[in-house]
């Protein structure tokens, strides 16, 4: 190598870098595929927070249980969801941090959670009186002050 001039060394270095790029790209794609395959059948958890207008939390709960929970149960029967649960805080918080209900849905996997599943057929099956259903669902969202969705993941405290 001592006998090679700088121009030859640069050219050789350039060839090595050019040859390494496709390999690096291949490795990155394979790593992404590995992560996707690894997480493909992992449950995917989303928490849905609902903040009702003052004095309307009970009405929201009644409408949720009547019109939305049965749809979620059907999706569990189809195997899309593994678990649906709801909690409410025991005590109140400040108004800016207040929420009334947190619904946690454990989906079969991330693909199912993000597949834009159309529940219209289930809703028509469960609620033949679509006019009443639509009116009650509209009311359920009218009485909300806020609603937000938070996908969550477990953090392994022992791994760090």
N, C-alpha and C positions, 0 to 999 in steps of 0.2 A: 504494500500500500504506500510505502514511502516513495516509490517511484512514480505513482500517479500524480498528475498535475491537478490543480484545483478545479479546473473545468470538468475533468473526468469525474472527480469526486462529487461535484454538484450534480452532474448528470446521473450518476449512480444513486445518489441520495434521493433525487427526484423520482427515479424509477422505483426505489424501495417504498417511498411514501405513496406513490400512485398504486403500487401493488397492495399496500396495506389498507387503503381506503375501502375497497370492496370487501375485504375480509372483516374489517371493523364494522362495516354496515351489516354484513351477514351475521356477525356476532350479536349486534344490537337487536336485529330482527328476531333472532333465535331466543334471546333473553326475554324480549317482549312476548313472544309466543309461549315461552315457558311460564311466565307469570300469568298470562291469560289462561293457559290450560290449568295451572295450579289453582287459580281462583274461580275457575268456571263453575265448579260445583260447590263452591263455598256459599253458605247463606249470606244474604245481603240485607242489612238492617236499615230501616228508615224510621225516624221519629217525626210525627206530624203534630205540631202544636196548634192549639185552638184557643183564642182569647175572645170570649163572648163579651158583648156589651153588658155593662153593669145590670144585674137583675135578670139576665137571660141565659145564664149557664144551664139551668135545669131544662129550659125549653130546647136549647141546643142539644143537650144530651138525649132528650126524648126523641127528637127528630133524627139524630145520628143513629140511635139504636133501632128506630123503626125503618129508616130508609137506606142507611149506608152499611150498617153492620151485616145485614143479611147478604148483601152483595159481596162483602169481604169473606163471609163464611163460605159462599159458593166458590170463590176463588181458592179458598183453602181446600175445598172438596176436589177441585180440579188439579190440585197439586202445585199451583203457582205460589202459594204462600204456605209457610210452615206454622206460623203463629201470628195472632192478632191480640194485642192487649191494650188496655186503657188505664191510665192512672190520673188522679187529680191531687193537687197539693193539699196537705192538711191545714196549712196556715196560709195567710195571704202574703204577697210580696209587694214591692213598690209598683206603682202603676206601669212604669216603663218596662219592668221585668215580669209583669204578671201574665200568667196563662192559666186557663181553667182545666184543660184536658190535654194529655199527651197520649197519642195513639202510637204504639210501636208495632210495626209490621216487619216480620222476618220473611223475606222472599226466599224462594228456592235458591236463587243465585242472582248476580247482577244483570245478566242478560234478560231474565224474566222481569226484573224490576224496571227495566228500561225498554221494554219491547213495544210500548204504545198499545197495549192490550185494549181492545174495545169492549167494554162491558155492556153495551147497549142491548145485546140479546138477552143477557142475564137480567137486566133491569126490566125489560118488557115481559119476561117470563115471571119474575117475582111480583111485578106491579102492573097488572092489567089496566088499572085506572091510571093511565099515564098523566092525565091532567092534574089529578090530586098529587101524584108523586112529584111532578115538576114544580108545582106550587109550593109543596113542603120543602123541597130541596132549595128552592129560591129563598124561602124564609130562613132556612138553616144558615145560609150564607149572608143574608141581610143582617142577622143579629150578631155577626162576628165583627170584632174590632181588628182582629189580626189572625193570620194563619201562615205558618211557615213550615217547611220540610227540611229535615236535617239527616242526610245519610250519615251513619255512624259506623265506626269499626272498633273492635276490641284492641286494646293496647296491652301487650304483654309486659308487665312490670318486671318480670324476672329476666327478660332478654336484654335489657339495657344496662 
